[in-house]
Amino acid sequence: MGGASVTSSIFLAVESEDGDGASGAVAGSDGSGCSLLEMAYPQESEVSIEVACPPHDLWLFFSTEEKCTAVLHSSMKLKCCRRWIQFQRWVREIRGTLDALEYKSKLSFEGLPDQAWSMQSVSDVVKGLGGELIEIIPPKNRRELEVMAWLRNPSKVGKVLDVEIPEPKIALCTDPPPQSLEEFVTREIVSSLYGPSSPRKKMTIVYPVVCHMKEVTDCGPLLAEDLPAAWLPGEGEDLTRTHKFITVLGQVDGYDN
C-alpha cells in the first residue's frame, strides 16, 4: 500500500504499505485534492485520507504502490485555486533530520549522590544531556565521578544540573520481621512500587550537581573558512582534534570565585 500528505502549499507525500518506496502528496486545504482522488479512485478501499501534522494538511494512504506512483506522475501538472499541485515521495526524514553523537567527551559530575553512582543512573543522567554513556572511570574519591560519553553537542551541556533521584521507601518500625526468604523478597518488591502521588509532591529528591567538561574529541570536518594553505590538512591526514579544559572542584566552569 502507499501513503501521502496534503498541505496548503500544495505538497503531497506517498508511502507504500510495506514501508518501501514510501511517497507522499500535498493538496489544497479547501478539499479539492479529495475530489481529485475520488475521481481517480472511486472505491473508498483504494485510498484513505487523514488529518496530518503541519506542514501538511492531509495524509493520503493508497492501497498499492502502483497507485502512489501514478499520482506522483501528476506532479506540477494540475492546479488547485490557481496554484500548482506538487507530489513528492514520502521519506522518514520529511519532517526530521538524522541524529548523530559525534563528540567523544570526558566529563565529571560533582555532588552526584551515592545512590546515583550505578551504571543505570549515570546512563540516565548522560542521556538527559543528549548523549550515550561509554564507561564510568573508577573514582578516586566520593566527591567527583568521571565518565566517558558520546555527546551530540558538548556546548549545550549544562554546567549545573538538577538530578532527580527516587526517594527510597523506608519500612515502618512497627512492621513485623519477615518469617521467610519469600516474604522478605515480596516486601522488597512491594516497597519499590509507588501508587499515585499528590500532584504537588513527587516521591523524588532533586540534587544540584556541577558538571565539569574536561575533554572533547572532535572527529568532524574543519568548519573554519578561508584558512591559509599552511593551515589546511593534507590529504588523508587524521583530523581528530582533542580539546582539554581546566576544571576546578567546587567551582562552576567558566566562573571565577
DRENPA-3360 file (N, C-alpha, C; in nm, 2 decimals, always signed):
BEGIN
1 = MGGASVTS = +0.08/-0.12/+0.00/+0.00/+0.00/+0.00/+0.09/+0.12/+0.00 ~ +0.03/+0.24/-0.02/+0.10/+0.36/-0.02/+0.04/+0.48/+0.06 ~ +0.12/+0.58/+0.09/+0.06/+0.69/+0.17/+0.11/+0.82/+0.12 ~ +0.03/+0.93/+0.15/+0.06/+1.06/+0.10/+0.01/+1.17/+0.20 ~ +0.07/+1.29/+0.19/+0.02/+1.40/+0.28/-0.02/+1.52/+0.19 ~ -0.11/+1.60/+0.24/-0.16/+1.72/+0.17/-0.14/+1.84/+0.25 ~ -0.08/+1.95/+0.19/-0.06/+2.07/+0.26/-0.12/+2.19/+0.18 ~ -0.13/+2.30/+0.26/-0.18/+2.42/+0.19/-0.09/+2.48/+0.09;
9 = SIFLAVES = +0.04/+2.43/+0.10/+0.14/+2.48/+0.00/+0.13/+2.38/-0.12 ~ +0.03/+2.30/-0.13/+0.01/+2.21/-0.24/+0.13/+2.11/-0.25 ~ +0.16/+2.04/-0.15/+0.27/+1.94/-0.15/+0.21/+1.81/-0.11 ~ +0.25/+1.70/-0.17/+0.20/+1.56/-0.15/+0.31/+1.46/-0.12 ~ +0.28/+1.37/-0.03/+0.38/+1.26/+0.00/+0.30/+1.13/+0.00 ~ +0.37/+1.02/-0.04/+0.30/+0.89/-0.06/+0.39/+0.78/+0.00 ~ +0.33/+0.68/+0.06/+0.41/+0.57/+0.12/+0.34/+0.44/+0.09 ~ +0.42/+0.33/+0.07/+0.37/+0.20/+0.04/+0.34/+0.13/+0.17;
17 = EDGDGASG = +0.26/+0.03/+0.16/+0.22/-0.05/+0.28/+0.33/-0.12/+0.35 ~ +0.42/-0.17/+0.27/+0.54/-0.25/+0.32/+0.65/-0.16/+0.37 ~ +0.63/-0.02/+0.36/+0.73/+0.07/+0.40/+0.84/+0.10/+0.30 ~ +0.84/+0.03/+0.19/+0.94/+0.05/+0.08/+0.88/+0.15/-0.02 ~ +0.97/+0.23/-0.07/+0.93/+0.33/-0.17/+0.82/+0.42/-0.12 ~ +0.83/+0.46/+0.00/+0.72/+0.55/+0.06/+0.72/+0.68/-0.02 ~ +0.60/+0.73/-0.03/+0.58/+0.86/-0.10/+0.47/+0.93/-0.04 ~ +0.46/+1.07/-0.06/+0.36/+1.15/+0.00/+0.31/+1.26/-0.09;
25 = AVAGSDGS = +0.20/+1.32/-0.07/+0.14/+1.42/-0.15/+0.08/+1.53/-0.07 ~ +0.07/+1.65/-0.13/+0.01/+1.76/-0.06/-0.09/+1.83/-0.16 ~ -0.21/+1.86/-0.11/-0.30/+1.93/-0.19/-0.37/+2.05/-0.11 ~ -0.44/+2.13/-0.17/-0.50/+2.25/-0.11/-0.59/+2.21/+0.01 ~ -0.60/+2.29/+0.11/-0.68/+2.25/+0.23/-0.83/+2.28/+0.20 ~ -0.86/+2.33/+0.08/-1.00/+2.35/+0.06/-1.08/+2.23/+0.02 ~ -1.01/+2.11/+0.02/-1.07/+1.99/-0.01/-1.08/+1.95/-0.16 ~ -1.03/+2.03/-0.25/-1.03/+2.00/-0.39/-0.94/+1.88/-0.42;
33 = GCSLLEMA = -0.84/+1.86/-0.33/-0.75/+1.74/-0.35/-0.83/+1.62/-0.33 ~ -0.92/+1.61/-0.24/-1.00/+1.49/-0.22/-1.09/+1.46/-0.34 ~ -1.14/+1.57/-0.40/-1.23/+1.55/-0.52/-1.15/+1.48/-0.63 ~ -1.02/+1.53/-0.65/-0.94/+1.47/-0.75/-0.91/+1.33/-0.72 ~ -0.89/+1.29/-0.60/-0.86/+1.15/-0.57/-0.99/+1.07/-0.58 ~ -1.10/+1.12/-0.55/-1.23/+1.05/-0.57/-1.26/+1.02/-0.71 ~ -1.22/+1.11/-0.80/-1.24/+1.08/-0.94/-1.14/+0.97/-0.99 ~ -1.02/+0.97/-0.93/-0.92/+0.88/-0.98/-0.94/+0.74/-0.91;
41 = YPQESEVS = -0.99/+0.74/-0.79/-1.01/+0.61/-0.72/-1.15/+0.62/-0.66 ~ -1.26/+0.58/-0.73/-1.39/+0.58/-0.68/-1.42/+0.49/-0.56 ~ -1.34/+0.38/-0.55/-1.36/+0.29/-0.44/-1.29/+0.34/-0.31 ~ -1.36/+0.35/-0.20/-1.31/+0.40/-0.08/-1.19/+0.32/-0.03 ~ -1.19/+0.19/-0.06/-1.08/+0.10/-0.01/-0.95/+0.12/-0.08 ~ -0.95/+0.20/-0.19/-0.83/+0.22/-0.27/-0.74/+0.34/-0.21 ~ -0.80/+0.43/-0.13/-0.73/+0.54/-0.08/-0.80/+0.59/+0.05 ~ -0.73/+0.62/+0.15/-0.78/+0.68/+0.27/-0.71/+0.82/+0.30;
49 = IEVACPPH = -0.79/+0.91/+0.36/-0.74/+1.04/+0.39/-0.75/+1.07/+0.53 ~ -0.65/+1.12/+0.60/-0.65/+1.16/+0.74/-0.58/+1.29/+0.76 ~ -0.62/+1.36/+0.87/-0.56/+1.49/+0.90/-0.41/+1.46/+0.94 ~ -0.32/+1.54/+0.89/-0.18/+1.53/+0.91/-0.13/+1.64/+0.99 ~ +0.00/+1.63/+1.04/+0.07/+1.73/+1.11/+0.13/+1.83/+1.02 ~ +0.13/+1.96/+1.05/+0.20/+2.06/+0.96/+0.34/+2.02/+0.94 ~ +0.40/+2.05/+0.82/+0.34/+2.14/+0.72/+0.24/+2.09/+0.63 ~ +0.20/+1.96/+0.65/+0.10/+1.90/+0.56/-0.04/+1.91/+0.63;
57 = DLWLFFST = -0.14/+1.92/+0.54/-0.28/+1.93/+0.59/-0.35/+1.79/+0.60 ~ -0.32/+1.71/+0.50/-0.38/+1.57/+0.49/-0.28/+1.47/+0.46 ~ -0.30/+1.35/+0.51/-0.22/+1.23/+0.48/-0.30/+1.13/+0.40 ~ -0.25/+1.09/+0.28/-0.32/+1.00/+0.19/-0.25/+0.87/+0.19 ~ -0.33/+0.76/+0.20/-0.28/+0.63/+0.21/-0.34/+0.54/+0.10 ~ -0.26/+0.50/+0.00/-0.32/+0.42/-0.11/-0.31/+0.27/-0.09 ~ -0.39/+0.20/-0.16/-0.39/+0.05/-0.15/-0.27/-0.02/-0.21 ~ -0.21/+0.04/-0.31/-0.09/-0.02/-0.37/+0.01/+0.09/-0.40;
65 = EEKCTAVL = +0.14/+0.04/-0.42/+0.24/+0.13/-0.45/+0.23/+0.18/-0.60 ~ +0.17/+0.10/-0.68/+0.14/+0.15/-0.82/+0.05/+0.27/-0.82 ~ -0.05/+0.27/-0.74/-0.14/+0.39/-0.74/-0.07/+0.51/-0.69 ~ +0.02/+0.49/-0.59/+0.10/+0.61/-0.54/+0.19/+0.66/-0.65 ~ +0.25/+0.57/-0.73/+0.34/+0.61/-0.84/+0.26/+0.69/-0.94 ~ +0.14/+0.64/-0.97/+0.06/+0.71/-1.07/+0.03/+0.85/-1.03 ~ +0.00/+0.87/-0.90/-0.02/+1.01/-0.85/+0.10/+1.10/-0.86 ~ +0.22/+1.04/-0.84/+0.34/+1.11/-0.85/+0.37/+1.16/-0.99;
73 = HSSMKLKC = +0.32/+1.09/-1.09/+0.34/+1.13/-1.22/+0.26/+1.26/-1.26 ~ +0.17/+1.30/-1.17/+0.09/+1.42/-1.20/+0.15/+1.54/-1.13 ~ +0.27/+1.53/-1.07/+0.33/+1.64/-1.00/+0.35/+1.76/-1.10 ~ +0.30/+1.88/-1.05/+0.32/+2.00/-1.12/+0.24/+2.00/-1.25 ~ +0.14/+1.92/-1.27/+0.06/+1.91/-1.39/-0.08/+1.95/-1.37 ~ -0.12/+1.97/-1.24/-0.25/+2.01/-1.20/-0.25/+2.13/-1.12 ~ -0.36/+2.21/-1.12/-0.37/+2.33/-1.04/-0.49/+2.32/-0.95 ~ -0.48/+2.39/-0.84/-0.59/+2.40/-0.74/-0.59/+2.54/-0.69;
81 = CRRWIQFQ = -0.70/+2.61/-0.71/-0.71/+2.76/-0.67/-0.59/+2.83/-0.73 ~ -0.56/+2.81/-0.86/-0.46/+2.88/-0.93/-0.32/+2.85/-0.88 ~ -0.30/+2.74/-0.81/-0.17/+2.70/-0.76/-0.14/+2.56/-0.80 ~ -0.01/+2.54/-0.84/+0.03/+2.41/-0.89/+0.03/+2.31/-0.77 ~ -0.01/+2.19/-0.80/+0.00/+2.08/-0.70/+0.12/+2.00/-0.72 ~ +0.20/+1.99/-0.62/+0.33/+1.92/-0.63/+0.32/+1.79/-0.55 ~ +0.35/+1.68/-0.61/+0.35/+1.55/-0.54/+0.50/+1.50/-0.52 ~ +0.52/+1.46/-0.40/+0.66/+1.42/-0.36/+0.66/+1.29/-0.28;
89 = RWVREIRG = +0.75/+1.20/-0.31/+0.75/+1.07/-0.25/+0.79/+1.09/-0.10 ~ +0.72/+1.02/-0.01/+0.74/+1.04/+0.13/+0.86/+0.96/+0.18 ~ +0.94/+1.02/+0.27/+1.05/+0.95/+0.33/+1.04/+0.98/+0.48 ~ +1.11/+0.90/+0.56/+1.10/+0.92/+0.71/+1.16/+1.06/+0.75 ~ +1.26/+1.11/+0.68/+1.32/+1.24/+0.72/+1.24/+1.36/+0.67 ~ +1.12/+1.34/+0.62/+1.05/+1.45/+0.56/+1.02/+1.57/+0.66 ~ +1.01/+1.53/+0.79/+0.99/+1.64/+0.89/+1.10/+1.64/+1.00 ~ +1.20/+1.56/+0.98/+1.30/+1.55/+1.08/+1.44/+1.54/+1.01;
97 = TLDALEYK = +1.54/+1.54/+1.10/+1.68/+1.53/+1.05/+1.75/+1.41/+1.12 ~ +1.85/+1.36/+1.05/+1.93/+1.25/+1.11/+2.01/+1.30/+1.23 ~ +2.02/+1.21/+1.33/+2.09/+1.25/+1.45/+2.22/+1.17/+1.46 ~ +2.32/+1.23/+1.53/+2.45/+1.17/+1.55/+2.51/+1.22/+1.68 ~ +2.59/+1.13/+1.74/+2.67/+1.16/+1.86/+2.81/+1.17/+1.81 ~ +2.86/+1.28/+1.78/+2.99/+1.30/+1.71/+3.11/+1.33/+1.80 ~ +3.08/+1.36/+1.93/+3.19/+1.41/+2.02/+3.21/+1.31/+2.13 ~ +3.33/+1.25/+2.13/+3.36/+1.16/+2.25/+3.42/+1.25/+2.36;
105 = SKLSFEGL = +3.36/+1.25/+2.47/+3.39/+1.35/+2.58/+3.41/+1.28/+2.71 ~ +3.50/+1.35/+2.78/+3.53/+1.31/+2.92/+3.47/+1.42/+3.01 ~ +3.38/+1.39/+3.10/+3.32/+1.48/+3.19/+3.30/+1.42/+3.32 ~ +3.28/+1.51/+3.42/+3.26/+1.46/+3.56/+3.14/+1.53/+3.62 ~ +3.09/+1.46/+3.72/+2.98/+1.51/+3.80/+3.02/+1.52/+3.94 ~ +3.01/+1.65/+3.99/+3.05/+1.68/+4.13/+2.92/+1.70/+4.21 ~ +2.91/+1.62/+4.32/+2.79/+1.63/+4.40/+2.68/+1.53/+4.37 ~ +2.71/+1.43/+4.28/+2.62/+1.33/+4.25/+2.60/+1.24/+4.37;
113 = PDQAWSMQ = +2.48/+1.22/+4.42/+2.46/+1.14/+4.54/+2.50/+0.99/+4.52 ~ +2.54/+0.93/+4.63/+2.59/+0.79/+4.62/+2.50/+0.70/+4.55 ~ +2.37/+0.71/+4.58/+2.27/+0.62/+4.53/+2.25/+0.63/+4.38 ~ +2.31/+0.73/+4.32/+2.30/+0.75/+4.17/+2.43/+0.72/+4.10 ~ +2.52/+0.65/+4.17/+2.65/+0.61/+4.10/+2.64/+0.48/+4.03 ~ +2.53/+0.42/+4.02/+2.52/+0.30/+3.94/+2.52/+0.32/+3.79 ~ +2.55/+0.22/+3.72/+2.56/+0.23/+3.57/+2.43/+0.28/+3.51 ~ +2.32/+0.23/+3.56/+2.19/+0.27/+3.50/+2.16/+0.42/+3.54;
121 = SVSDVVKG = +2.19/+0.46/+3.66/+2.16/+0.60/+3.70/+2.24/+0.70/+3.62 ~ +2.37/+0.67/+3.61/+2.46/+0.76/+3.54/+2.43/+0.76/+3.39 ~ +2.39/+0.65/+3.34/+2.34/+0.64/+3.19/+2.22/+0.73/+3.17 ~ +2.13/+0.73/+3.27/+2.01/+0.82/+3.25/+2.05/+0.97/+3.26 ~ +2.15/+1.00/+3.34/+2.19/+1.14/+3.35/+2.26/+1.18/+3.22 ~ +2.34/+1.10/+3.17/+2.41/+1.13/+3.04/+2.31/+1.14/+2.93 ~ +2.21/+1.05/+2.93/+2.10/+1.05/+2.82/+2.03/+1.19/+2.83 ~ +2.01/+1.24/+2.95/+1.94/+1.37/+2.96/+2.02/+1.48/+2.91;
129 = LGGELIEI = +2.15/+1.46/+2.89/+2.24/+1.56/+2.83/+2.25/+1.55/+2.68 ~ +2.17/+1.46/+2.62/+2.18/+1.43/+2.48/+2.30/+1.35/+2.44 ~ +2.33/+1.25/+2.52/+2.44/+1.16/+2.49/+2.42/+1.02/+2.53 ~ +2.53/+0.94/+2.52/+2.52/+0.80/+2.55/+2.65/+0.76/+2.63 ~ +2.63/+0.70/+2.74/+2.74/+0.66/+2.83/+2.83/+0.56/+2.76 ~ +2.96/+0.58/+2.77/+3.06/+0.48/+2.72/+3.11/+0.39/+2.84 ~ +3.16/+0.46/+2.94/+3.21/+0.39/+3.06/+3.22/+0.49/+3.18 ~ +3.22/+0.43/+3.30/+3.24/+0.51/+3.42/+3.39/+0.48/+3.46;
137 = IPPKNRRE = +3.46/+0.59/+3.47/+3.60/+0.58/+3.52/+3.61/+0.55/+3.67 ~ +3.69/+0.46/+3.71/+3.70/+0.42/+3.85/+3.73/+0.55/+3.93 ~ +3.64/+0.58/+4.03/+3.65/+0.71/+4.10/+3.77/+0.71/+4.20 ~ +3.83/+0.83/+4.22/+3.94/+0.84/+4.31/+3.89/+0.89/+4.45 ~ +3.77/+0.94/+4.45/+3.71/+0.98/+4.58/+3.56/+0.98/+4.56 ~ +3.49/+1.02/+4.67/+3.34/+1.02/+4.66/+3.28/+1.15/+4.63 ~ +3.37/+1.25/+4.59/+3.32/+1.38/+4.56/+3.29/+1.40/+4.41 ~ +3.37/+1.33/+4.33/+3.36/+1.35/+4.18/+3.36/+1.22/+4.11;
145 = LEVMAWLR = +3.27/+1.21/+4.01/+3.26/+1.08/+3.93/+3.29/+1.12/+3.79 ~ +3.39/+1.06/+3.73/+3.43/+1.09/+3.59/+3.37/+0.98/+3.50 ~ +3.33/+1.02/+3.38/+3.27/+0.93/+3.28/+3.32/+0.97/+3.14 ~ +3.32/+0.87/+3.05/+3.34/+0.89/+2.91/+3.20/+0.87/+2.84 ~ +3.17/+0.96/+2.75/+3.04/+0.95/+2.68/+3.05/+1.01/+2.54 ~ +2.96/+0.97/+2.46/+2.93/+1.03/+2.33/+2.83/+1.13/+2.34 ~ +2.86/+1.26/+2.30/+2.76/+1.37/+2.31/+2.72/+1.42/+2.17 ~ +2.60/+1.47/+2.16/+2.55/+1.53/+2.04/+2.61/+1.67/+2.03;
153 = NPSKVGKV = +2.62/+1.75/+2.13/+2.67/+1.89/+2.13/+2.72/+1.92/+2.27 ~ +2.85/+1.91/+2.29/+2.90/+1.94/+2.43/+2.88/+2.08/+2.47 ~ +2.87/+2.18/+2.38/+2.85/+2.32/+2.42/+2.71/+2.34/+2.48 ~ +2.62/+2.25/+2.46/+2.48/+2.27/+2.51/+2.46/+2.19/+2.64 ~ +2.57/+2.13/+2.69/+2.56/+2.06/+2.82/+2.56/+2.16/+2.93 ~ +2.46/+2.15/+3.02/+2.46/+2.25/+3.13/+2.57/+2.23/+3.23 ~ +2.61/+2.34/+3.30/+2.72/+2.34/+3.39/+2.67/+2.30/+3.53 ~ +2.54/+2.33/+3.56/+2.48/+2.29/+3.69/+2.35/+2.21/+3.65;
161 = LDVEIPEP = +2.34/+2.09/+3.69/+2.23/+2.00/+3.66/+2.14/+1.98/+3.78 ~ +2.01/+1.96/+3.76/+1.92/+1.91/+3.86/+1.90/+1.76/+3.84 ~ +1.96/+1.68/+3.92/+1.94/+1.53/+3.91/+1.84/+1.49/+4.00 ~ +1.74/+1.42/+3.95/+1.62/+1.37/+4.02/+1.64/+1.22/+4.06 ~ +1.64/+1.19/+4.19/+1.66/+1.06/+4.24/+1.54/+1.01/+4.31 ~ +1.49/+0.89/+4.28/+1.37/+0.84/+4.35/+1.40/+0.83/+4.50 ~ +1.30/+0.87/+4.58/+1.32/+0.87/+4.73/+1.30/+0.73/+4.78 ~ +1.39/+0.67/+4.85/+1.38/+0.53/+4.90/+1.26/+0.53/+5.00;
169 = KIALCTDP = +1.19/+0.42/+4.99/+1.07/+0.40/+5.08/+1.12/+0.32/+5.20 ~ +1.11/+0.38/+5.32/+1.16/+0.31/+5.44/+1.04/+0.24/+5.51 ~ +1.07/+0.11/+5.54/+0.97/+0.03/+5.61/+0.94/+0.08/+5.75 ~ +0.82/+0.07/+5.79/+0.78/+0.12/+5.92/+0.84/+0.03/+6.03 ~ +0.88/+0.08/+6.14/+0.94/+0.01/+6.25/+0.84/-0.09/+6.31 ~ +0.71/-0.06/+6.30/+0.61/-0.14/+6.36/+0.58/-0.27/+6.27 ~ +0.64/-0.28/+6.15/+0.62/-0.40/+6.07/+0.69/-0.52/+6.13 ~ +0.62/-0.63/+6.14/+0.69/-0.75/+6.20/+0.80/-0.80/+6.11;
177 = PPQSLEEF = +0.90/-0.86/+6.16/+1.01/-0.91/+6.07/+0.96/-1.02/+5.98 ~ +1.01/-1.04/+5.86/+0.97/-1.14/+5.77/+1.00/-1.28/+5.83 ~ +0.91/-1.37/+5.80/+0.93/-1.51/+5.86/+1.00/-1.60/+5.76 ~ +1.01/-1.56/+5.64/+1.08/-1.65/+5.54/+1.15/-1.56/+5.43 ~ +1.23/-1.62/+5.35/+1.30/-1.55/+5.24/+1.20/-1.50/+5.14 ~ +1.10/-1.59/+5.11/+1.00/-1.55/+5.01/+0.92/-1.42/+5.06 ~ +0.89/-1.42/+5.19/+0.82/-1.30/+5.24/+0.91/-1.17/+5.24 ~ +1.04/-1.19/+5.26/+1.13/-1.08/+5.25/+1.14/-1.02/+5.11;
185 = VTREIVSS = +1.15/-1.11/+5.01/+1.16/-1.07/+4.87/+1.03/-1.00/+4.83 ~ +0.91/-1.05/+4.88/+0.78/-0.99/+4.85/+0.78/-0.85/+4.90 ~ +0.82/-0.83/+5.02/+0.82/-0.70/+5.08/+0.91/-0.60/+5.01 ~ +1.03/-0.65/+4.96/+1.12/-0.56/+4.89/+1.05/-0.52/+4.75 ~ +0.98/-0.61/+4.69/+0.92/-0.57/+4.56/+0.81/-0.47/+4.59 ~ +0.73/-0.50/+4.69/+0.62/-0.40/+4.72/+0.67/-0.27/+4.76 ~ +0.78/-0.26/+4.84/+0.83/-0.13/+4.88/+0.89/-0.05/+4.77 ~ +0.92/-0.12/+4.66/+0.98/-0.04/+4.54/+0.87/+0.01/+4.45;
193 = LYGPSSPR = +0.74/-0.03/+4.48/+0.63/+0.02/+4.39/+0.56/+0.14/+4.46 ~ +0.53/+0.24/+4.38/+0.46/+0.36/+4.43/+0.33/+0.37/+4.36 ~ +0.23/+0.40/+4.44/+0.10/+0.43/+4.39/+0.09/+0.58/+4.34 ~ -0.02/+0.62/+4.30/-0.04/+0.76/+4.25/+0.00/+0.86/+4.37 ~ +0.08/+0.96/+4.34/+0.12/+1.05/+4.44/+0.05/+1.18/+4.42 ~ +0.05/+1.27/+4.52/-0.01/+1.40/+4.50/+0.06/+1.48/+4.39 ~ -0.02/+1.55/+4.31/+0.04/+1.63/+4.20/+0.13/+1.75/+4.26 ~ +0.12/+1.77/+4.39/+0.20/+1.88/+4.45/+0.33/+1.82/+4.51;
201 = KKMTIVYP = +0.34/+1.69/+4.51/+0.46/+1.63/+4.57/+0.50/+1.50/+4.49 ~ +0.63/+1.49/+4.46/+0.68/+1.37/+4.39/+0.77/+1.29/+4.48 ~ +0.77/+1.16/+4.47/+0.85/+1.08/+4.55/+0.99/+1.07/+4.50 ~ +1.05/+1.19/+4.48/+1.19/+1.20/+4.44/+1.26/+1.32/+4.51 ~ +1.39/+1.31/+4.51/+1.47/+1.42/+4.57/+1.56/+1.48/+4.46 ~ +1.56/+1.61/+4.44/+1.64/+1.67/+4.34/+1.77/+1.72/+4.40 ~ +1.88/+1.69/+4.34/+2.01/+1.73/+4.39/+2.08/+1.82/+4.28 ~ +2.14/+1.93/+4.33/+2.22/+2.01/+4.24/+2.35/+1.95/+4.21;
209 = VVCHMKEV = +2.39/+1.93/+4.09/+2.51/+1.86/+4.05/+2.59/+1.95/+3.95 ~ +2.72/+1.97/+3.98/+2.80/+2.05/+3.89/+2.86/+1.96/+3.79 ~ +2.85/+1.99/+3.66/+2.90/+1.91/+3.55/+3.03/+1.98/+3.50 ~ +3.14/+1.91/+3.50/+3.27/+1.96/+3.45/+3.30/+1.89/+3.32 ~ +3.32/+1.98/+3.21/+3.36/+1.92/+3.08/+3.51/+1.93/+3.08 ~ +3.57/+1.81/+3.08/+3.72/+1.80/+3.09/+3.79/+1.78/+2.95 ~ +3.73/+1.71/+2.86/+3.79/+1.67/+2.74/+3.69/+1.64/+2.63 ~ +3.71/+1.70/+2.51/+3.62/+1.67/+2.40/+3.71/+1.63/+2.28;
217 = TDCGPLLA = +3.68/+1.52/+2.22/+3.75/+1.47/+2.10/+3.65/+1.50/+1.98 ~ +3.70/+1.58/+1.88/+3.62/+1.62/+1.77/+3.68/+1.55/+1.64 ~ +3.60/+1.46/+1.58/+3.64/+1.39/+1.46/+3.58/+1.44/+1.33 ~ +3.50/+1.55/+1.34/+3.43/+1.61/+1.23/+3.52/+1.69/+1.14 ~ +3.47/+1.74/+1.03/+3.55/+1.82/+0.94/+3.57/+1.96/+0.99 ~ +3.68/+2.03/+0.94/+3.71/+2.16/+0.98/+3.60/+2.26/+0.93 ~ +3.54/+2.34/+1.02/+3.43/+2.43/+0.98/+3.48/+2.57/+0.94 ~ +3.61/+2.60/+0.98/+3.66/+2.74/+0.95/+3.68/+2.75/+0.80;
225 = EDLPAAWL = +3.65/+2.87/+0.75/+3.67/+2.91/+0.61/+3.78/+3.00/+0.59 ~ +3.83/+3.00/+0.46/+3.94/+3.09/+0.42/+4.06/+3.08/+0.51 ~ +4.10/+2.95/+0.54/+4.22/+2.93/+0.61/+4.34/+2.94/+0.52 ~ +4.46/+2.99/+0.57/+4.58/+2.98/+0.49/+4.62/+2.84/+0.45 ~ +4.68/+2.83/+0.33/+4.71/+2.70/+0.28/+4.80/+2.62/+0.38 ~ +4.88/+2.69/+0.46/+4.97/+2.62/+0.55/+4.89/+2.56/+0.66 ~ +4.77/+2.60/+0.69/+4.69/+2.55/+0.80/+4.60/+2.44/+0.75 ~ +4.58/+2.42/+0.63/+4.49/+2.32/+0.58/+4.55/+2.18/+0.59;
233 = PGEGEDLT = +4.47/+2.08/+0.63/+4.52/+1.95/+0.65/+4.56/+1.88/+0.52 ~ +4.66/+1.80/+0.52/+4.70/+1.73/+0.40/+4.60/+1.61/+0.37 ~ +4.61/+1.56/+0.25/+4.52/+1.45/+0.20/+4.54/+1.33/+0.29 ~ +4.44/+1.27/+0.34/+4.45/+1.16/+0.43/+4.49/+1.18/+0.57 ~ +4.51/+1.31/+0.60/+4.56/+1.34/+0.74/+4.45/+1.32/+0.84 ~ +4.48/+1.27/+0.96/+4.39/+1.25/+1.06/+4.34/+1.38/+1.12 ~ +4.21/+1.41/+1.11/+4.15/+1.53/+1.16/+4.10/+1.53/+1.30 ~ +4.13/+1.42/+1.37/+4.09/+1.41/+1.51/+4.15/+1.52/+1.59;
241 = RTHKFITV = +4.07/+1.59/+1.66/+4.12/+1.70/+1.74/+4.07/+1.68/+1.89 ~ +4.16/+1.69/+1.98/+4.12/+1.67/+2.12/+4.14/+1.80/+2.19 ~ +4.04/+1.85/+2.26/+4.04/+1.98/+2.33/+4.03/+1.94/+2.48 ~ +4.13/+1.99/+2.56/+4.13/+1.97/+2.70/+4.10/+2.10/+2.78 ~ +4.02/+2.09/+2.88/+3.98/+2.21/+2.96/+4.02/+2.19/+3.11 ~ +4.06/+2.30/+3.17/+4.10/+2.31/+3.31/+3.97/+2.33/+3.39 ~ +3.95/+2.24/+3.49/+3.83/+2.25/+3.58/+3.88/+2.25/+3.72 ~ +3.80/+2.31/+3.81/+3.84/+2.32/+3.95/+3.72/+2.27/+4.03;
249 = LGQVDGYD = +3.74/+2.17/+4.12/+3.64/+2.12/+4.21/+3.58/+2.24/+4.29 ~ +3.45/+2.24/+4.31/+3.39/+2.34/+4.39/+3.37/+2.47/+4.32 ~ +3.40/+2.47/+4.19/+3.38/+2.59/+4.11/+3.31/+2.56/+3.98 ~ +3.21/+2.63/+3.94/+3.14/+2.61/+3.81/+3.23/+2.65/+3.70 ~ +3.24/+2.57/+3.59/+3.33/+2.60/+3.48/+3.29/+2.74/+3.42 ~ +3.40/+2.82/+3.40/+3.38/+2.95/+3.33/+3.35/+3.06/+3.43 ~ +3.35/+3.03/+3.56/+3.32/+3.13/+3.66/+3.43/+3.13/+3.77 ~ +3.48/+3.25/+3.80/+3.59/+3.26/+3.90/+3.53/+3.31/+4.03;
257 = N = +3.56/+3.24/+4.14/+3.51/+3.28/+4.27/+3.59/+3.40/+4.32;
% end
